[in-house]
């Protein structure tokens, strides 16, 4: 799951405002989670619902309809996690789970705020969280599968990326978990990321990553992975938010089109790696049960 954080690091190497001029399919499509106003969201309970539903009543009033089990889950969430949940439902992601549209349109929001570049992105994982947890916490194996095809252009496009992601090494040091990410962009750059593991906490397991110290490329890079799951649903959603405070020269001079071509399509490669890995876990589990 760390591959989302690679995206944030790539962003720190290639900063610019990469807001895509896509259609705003929901009221929260181009709004960061921390700007979601929960006072505008009315919660209703409908026991006939299998999955949450979101409805726009007017410009500043929305309805989130839940069954009782989902309402109990929602009530246990922190204020921030409630905002994340509302946004995920508004984007129709739980509906996609229902329709098994795992590799359909993904959601990524890149934006400027507080002198930094920020990212929100999601992936729908087609297995239950308990089955995926051993893979999520097997940090030492990430280098084996998370970077698959990360340096290959998508859809048969010609040319190469102007930087390569080389490796992602996990290690422990004085009881501190950490990763070292290596990227080549003219020369090699390395980034040490400290890991805080909260993957066993409920109702929203998570883990945090933070750059150990400032560098010539970035003043700070940090991110959080949250694992959102509905009761009795054999799927979950990874929500990632990251922030990169970067050197002003990168911030000012790299062109927007270069960022879109070099960065956004690689997010989708990373998302697919997660989803294919999770699908393989699910298939192995089914084979084991049938033996």
C-alpha positions as CSV (number, residue, x, y, z in Angstrom):
1,X,0.0,0.0,0.0
2,X,3.1,2.2,0.3
3,X,2.9,2.8,-3.5
4,X,0.5,5.7,-2.9
5,X,3.2,7.4,-0.9
6,X,5.6,7.0,-3.7
7,X,3.1,9.2,-5.6
8,X,3.5,11.8,-3.0
9,X,7.2,11.7,-3.2
10,X,7.1,11.9,-7.0
11,X,4.9,15.0,-6.4
12,X,7.7,16.4,-4.3
13,X,10.1,16.0,-7.1
14,X,7.7,17.4,-9.8
15,X,5.6,20.0,-8.1
16,X,2.9,22.1,-9.9
17,X,-0.8,22.7,-9.7
18,X,-2.1,19.5,-11.3
19,X,-5.8,20.0,-10.8
20,X,-7.4,18.2,-13.7
21,X,-10.3,20.0,-15.4
22,X,-12.6,17.0,-15.2
23,X,-16.3,17.2,-14.7
24,X,-17.3,17.6,-11.0
25,X,-19.4,14.5,-10.7
26,X,-20.3,15.2,-7.1
27,X,-20.3,18.2,-4.8
28,X,-17.1,17.0,-3.2
29,X,-15.3,16.0,-6.4
30,X,-12.8,18.9,-6.3
31,X,-13.0,19.6,-2.5
32,X,-10.4,18.2,-0.1
33,X,-11.7,16.1,2.7
34,X,-10.9,18.6,5.4
35,X,-13.2,21.1,3.6
36,X,-16.3,18.8,3.8
37,X,-18.9,20.4,6.1
38,X,-20.6,17.7,8.1
39,X,-23.3,20.1,9.2
40,X,-24.6,20.1,5.6
41,X,-25.0,16.3,5.6
42,X,-28.2,14.8,7.0
43,X,-28.0,11.2,8.1
44,X,-31.1,9.0,7.5
45,X,-31.6,5.3,8.2
46,X,-33.1,2.9,5.7
47,X,-32.9,-0.8,6.6
48,X,-33.7,-1.7,3.0
49,X,-30.3,-0.4,1.9
50,X,-27.4,-2.8,1.2
51,X,-24.9,0.0,0.6
52,X,-24.8,3.7,1.6
53,X,-26.4,6.2,-0.7
54,X,-25.6,9.9,-1.2
55,X,-28.1,12.5,-2.5
56,X,-27.8,16.2,-3.2
57,X,-30.9,17.9,-1.9
58,X,-29.7,21.4,-2.8
59,X,-26.5,23.4,-3.2
60,X,-25.7,23.2,0.6
61,X,-27.8,20.3,1.8
62,X,-27.0,16.6,1.3
63,X,-28.5,13.3,2.5
64,X,-26.5,10.3,3.5
65,X,-28.7,7.2,3.8
66,X,-27.4,4.2,5.7
67,X,-28.7,0.9,7.1
68,X,-28.5,0.4,10.8
69,X,-25.1,-1.5,10.7
70,X,-23.5,1.2,8.6
71,X,-25.0,3.9,10.9
72,X,-23.4,2.2,13.9
73,X,-20.1,2.2,12.0
74,X,-20.4,5.8,11.0
75,X,-21.1,6.9,14.6
76,X,-17.9,5.3,15.8
77,X,-15.8,7.4,13.4
78,X,-13.8,10.5,14.3
79,X,-14.9,13.7,12.7
80,X,-12.1,13.5,10.1
81,X,-13.0,9.9,9.3
82,X,-16.7,10.8,8.9
83,X,-15.7,13.4,6.3
84,X,-13.7,10.8,4.5
85,X,-16.6,8.3,4.6
86,X,-19.1,11.0,3.3
87,X,-16.8,11.8,0.4
88,X,-16.2,8.1,-0.5
89,X,-20.0,7.5,-0.6
90,X,-20.6,10.7,-2.6
91,X,-18.1,9.5,-5.2
92,X,-20.1,6.3,-5.6
93,X,-17.2,4.0,-4.5
94,X,-19.3,1.7,-2.5
95,X,-21.6,1.3,-5.5
96,X,-18.6,0.3,-7.5
97,X,-17.8,-2.3,-4.9
98,X,-21.3,-3.7,-5.3
99,X,-20.8,-3.8,-9.1
100,X,-17.3,-5.3,-8.8
101,X,-15.9,-2.5,-10.9
102,X,-12.5,-2.7,-9.2
103,X,-10.4,-1.3,-12.0
104,X,-12.8,1.3,-13.3
105,X,-12.4,5.1,-13.0
106,X,-10.2,5.9,-10.0
107,X,-10.3,9.1,-8.1
108,X,-7.2,11.3,-7.5
109,X,-7.2,15.0,-6.4
110,X,-4.0,17.0,-6.5
111,X,-4.1,20.6,-5.2
112,X,-2.1,23.4,-3.7
113,X,-2.7,24.5,-0.1
114,X,-0.6,26.1,2.6
115,X,2.5,26.4,0.4
116,X,2.5,22.7,-0.3
117,X,1.2,20.2,-2.8
118,X,-1.4,17.8,-1.6
119,X,-2.9,14.5,-2.8
120,X,-6.0,12.5,-2.1
121,X,-6.4,9.2,-3.8
122,X,-8.3,5.9,-3.3
123,X,-8.3,2.2,-4.3
124,X,-11.0,-0.4,-4.0
125,X,-9.6,-3.6,-2.7
126,X,-11.5,-6.8,-3.7
127,X,-11.0,-8.8,-0.5
128,X,-11.8,-8.4,3.2
129,X,-9.4,-6.4,5.3
130,X,-8.5,-9.4,7.5
131,X,-7.3,-11.3,4.5
132,X,-5.3,-8.4,3.2
133,X,-3.7,-7.4,6.5
134,X,-0.8,-9.9,6.3
135,X,0.1,-8.3,2.9
136,X,-0.4,-4.8,4.1
137,X,2.0,-5.3,7.1
138,X,4.6,-7.4,5.1
139,X,6.5,-4.2,4.5
140,X,9.7,-6.1,3.5
141,X,7.9,-7.5,0.4
142,X,6.7,-4.2,-1.1
143,X,9.8,-3.8,-3.2
144,X,9.0,-7.2,-4.9
145,X,5.6,-6.2,-6.3
146,X,4.6,-2.6,-5.6
147,X,6.9,-1.1,-8.3
148,X,5.8,-3.4,-11.1
149,X,5.8,-1.6,-14.5
150,X,6.1,1.8,-12.7
151,X,8.7,3.0,-15.2
152,X,6.8,1.7,-18.3
153,X,4.5,4.1,-20.2
154,X,0.8,3.1,-20.3
155,X,-1.4,2.3,-23.3
156,X,1.6,1.8,-25.6
157,X,2.7,5.4,-25.5
158,X,6.2,6.1,-26.8
159,X,9.0,7.8,-25.0
160,X,10.2,7.4,-21.4
161,X,9.5,9.1,-18.1
162,X,12.0,11.7,-17.2
163,X,12.7,9.9,-13.9
164,X,12.7,6.2,-12.7
165,X,11.6,4.8,-9.5
166,X,14.3,2.2,-8.6
167,X,13.7,0.6,-5.3
168,X,11.8,0.6,-2.0
169,X,13.7,-1.0,0.8
170,X,12.2,-1.7,4.3
171,X,14.4,-1.7,7.4
172,X,14.2,-1.3,11.2
173,X,16.5,0.9,13.2
174,X,16.3,1.2,17.0
175,X,12.7,-0.1,17.1
176,X,11.7,2.4,14.4
177,X,10.2,1.1,11.1
178,X,11.3,2.9,8.0
179,X,11.5,2.7,4.2
180,X,14.2,4.0,1.8
181,X,12.9,5.1,-1.6
182,X,15.4,5.5,-4.4
183,X,14.6,7.6,-7.6
184,X,16.8,8.5,-10.5
185,X,16.3,11.9,-12.1
186,X,19.6,12.8,-13.7
187,X,21.2,11.4,-10.6
188,X,20.0,9.2,-7.8
189,X,17.9,10.6,-4.9
190,X,17.0,8.7,-1.7
191,X,14.3,9.5,0.8
192,X,14.0,7.9,4.2
193,X,10.4,7.5,5.4
194,X,9.6,6.8,9.0
195,X,6.6,4.4,9.5
196,X,4.0,4.5,12.3
197,X,1.8,1.4,12.2
198,X,-1.8,1.6,13.4
199,X,-3.1,-1.2,11.2
200,X,-4.7,-3.1,14.1
201,X,-6.7,-0.2,15.5
202,X,-10.5,0.0,14.9
203,X,-12.8,1.3,13.5
204,X,-10.3,2.7,10.9
205,X,-6.9,1.1,10.7
206,X,-4.1,3.2,9.3
207,X,-0.4,3.8,9.0
208,X,1.5,7.0,8.7
209,X,4.7,7.9,6.8
210,X,6.9,10.9,7.3
211,X,10.2,12.1,5.7
212,X,12.9,11.8,8.4
213,X,14.5,15.2,7.6
214,X,14.4,18.0,5.0
215,X,16.4,17.7,1.8
216,X,17.4,19.8,-1.1
217,X,14.3,18.5,-2.9
218,X,11.6,18.7,-0.2
219,X,11.2,20.5,3.1
220,X,8.7,17.8,4.3
221,X,6.8,14.9,2.9
222,X,4.2,13.0,4.9
223,X,1.1,10.9,4.3
224,X,-1.5,8.7,5.9
225,X,-3.2,5.5,4.6
226,X,-6.7,4.8,6.0
227,X,-8.5,1.6,5.5
228,X,-12.3,2.1,5.3
229,X,-14.6,-0.9,5.5
230,X,-18.3,-1.5,5.9
231,X,-19.7,-4.1,8.3
232,X,-20.1,-7.6,6.8
233,X,-18.7,-6.4,3.4
234,X,-15.8,-8.5,1.9
235,X,-14.2,-5.4,0.4
236,X,-12.5,-2.3,1.7
237,X,-11.2,1.1,0.4
238,X,-7.8,2.5,0.8
239,X,-7.9,6.3,1.3
240,X,-4.6,8.1,1.1
241,X,-3.8,11.7,1.8
242,X,-0.3,13.1,1.4
243,X,1.4,16.5,1.6
244,X,4.7,17.7,0.1
245,X,6.4,20.9,0.9
246,X,9.0,21.5,-1.8
247,X,11.9,23.6,-3.0
248,X,10.6,26.8,-4.6
249,X,12.6,26.2,-7.8
250,X,10.7,22.9,-8.5
251,X,7.4,24.6,-7.5
252,X,7.9,27.5,-9.9
253,X,9.4,26.1,-13.1
254,X,8.2,22.6,-14.0
255,X,5.3,22.8,-16.5
256,X,1.8,21.5,-15.8
257,X,1.5,19.2,-18.8
258,X,4.7,17.5,-17.8
259,X,3.3,16.7,-14.4
260,X,0.1,15.3,-15.8
261,X,1.9,13.0,-18.2
262,X,4.6,11.9,-15.8
263,X,2.6,11.6,-12.6
264,X,-1.1,11.0,-12.9
265,X,-0.8,7.9,-15.2
266,X,1.7,6.4,-12.8
267,X,-0.8,6.7,-10.0
268,X,-3.1,4.3,-12.0
269,X,-0.3,1.8,-12.5
270,X,0.3,1.8,-8.7
271,X,-3.4,1.4,-8.0
272,X,-3.6,-1.6,-10.3
273,X,-0.6,-3.2,-8.6
274,X,-2.5,-3.0,-5.3
275,X,-5.7,-4.4,-6.8
276,X,-4.1,-7.2,-8.7
277,X,-2.1,-8.2,-5.6
278,X,-5.3,-8.2,-3.5
279,X,-7.1,-10.2,-6.2
280,X,-4.4,-12.8,-6.2
281,X,-4.8,-13.1,-2.4
282,X,-8.5,-13.6,-2.8
283,X,-8.0,-16.3,-5.5
284,X,-5.5,-18.2,-3.4
285,X,-7.8,-18.1,-0.4
286,X,-10.7,-19.6,-2.5
287,X,-8.4,-22.3,-3.8
288,X,-7.3,-23.2,-0.3
289,X,-10.9,-23.4,0.9
290,X,-11.9,-25.7,-2.0
291,X,-9.0,-28.1,-1.4
